[in-house]
Each structure stands twice: as structure tokens, then as C-alpha cells.
Amino acid sequence: MTRACEGGAWGMALLAAFVCEGNGKSLADWLDKRAFAGMEKSTVSANTEGSKGWAAYMAQYRKGLGAVKVLGGI
């Protein structure tokens, strides 16, 4: 799972493999028993400081959406 953070093309390749060989299993079950079987796993949770930083970022992001709409980007 050391590369699970990469996402993007790697994640799309996993989804394609799941579609081809999932055989009716749930995605979570297939990932656990096929794609990541035998791999060391860890989970990272946000701390209070990180959560506050994300909330501040999203507030600024939302403020900019109005300008994007006016400029025809949305």
C-alpha cells in the first residue's frame, strides 16, 4: 500500500482490473482480498491543525468560484 496515495492512472488501472475480474464482489472486498492481499496497511487521519487548514483552504476556494462563473469557466 506504499503507493496507494498515487491515485490517478494507478487508481484507474485498479478500477479497470476490478471491472474485468471482480466477479460480483464488492470493490472493497476485491481490493482487500485480491489487489492488496498480503500488503502492509496503514491509515492516516487528519489532526485538528490539518482539519482547520483544509477548512480555510475550502473557504478561500469557494470565494473564488463566483469569479470563475462570471468569467464563464463553470
C-alpha positions in Angstrom: 0.0 0.0 0.0 3.0 2.3 -0.1 1.9 3.6 -3.5 -1.9 3.8 -2.8 -1.5 7.6 -2.4 -0.6 7.9 -6.0 -4.2 7.7 -7.3 -4.7 9.0 -10.9 -3.7 6.5 -13.5 -2.8 3.9 -10.9 -6.3 4.1 -9.4 -7.9 3.9 -12.8 -5.9 0.8 -13.6 -7.2 -0.8 -10.4 -10.7 0.0 -11.3 -10.3 -1.4 -14.7 -8.9 -4.6 -13.3 -11.8 -4.8 -10.8 -14.3 -4.4 -13.7 -12.6 -7.3 -15.6 -12.2 -9.7 -12.7 -14.4 -8.5 -9.8 -16.9 -11.4 -10.4 -19.7 -9.8 -8.4 -17.6 -8.9 -5.4 -17.8 -5.5 -3.8 -14.9 -3.2 -4.7 -13.8 -3.1 -1.0 -13.7 -6.9 -0.8 -11.8 -7.2 -4.1 -9.3 -4.6 -3.1 -8.7 -6.3 0.3 -8.6 -9.9 -1.0 -7.0 -9.5 -4.5 -5.3 -6.2 -5.2 -3.8 -5.6 -1.7 -3.7 -9.2 -0.4 -0.7 -9.6 1.9 0.4 -6.0 1.8 1.2 -4.0 4.9 -1.6 -1.4 5.5 -1.8 1.8 7.5 -4.3 4.6 7.8 -3.6 8.3 8.4 -6.2 10.5 10.0 -6.2 14.3 10.0 -5.3 16.1 13.1 -7.0 19.3 14.4 -4.5 21.6 12.7 -4.8 19.8 9.4 -8.6 20.0 9.5 -8.6 23.7 10.2 -6.1 24.3 7.4 -8.4 22.3 5.0 -11.5 24.3 6.1 -9.6 27.6 5.5 -8.5 26.4 2.1 -12.0 25.4 1.1 -13.4 28.8 2.3 -11.0 30.6 0.0 -11.7 28.2 -2.8 -15.5 28.8 -2.5 -14.9 32.6 -2.6 -13.1 32.2 -6.0 -16.0 30.2 -7.6 -18.0 33.3 -8.2 -15.2 34.8 -10.3 -14.9 31.6 -12.3 -18.7 31.7 -13.0 -18.5 35.3 -14.1 -15.6 34.5 -16.4 -17.5 31.6 -18.0 -15.4 28.8 -16.5 -18.4 27.0 -15.0 
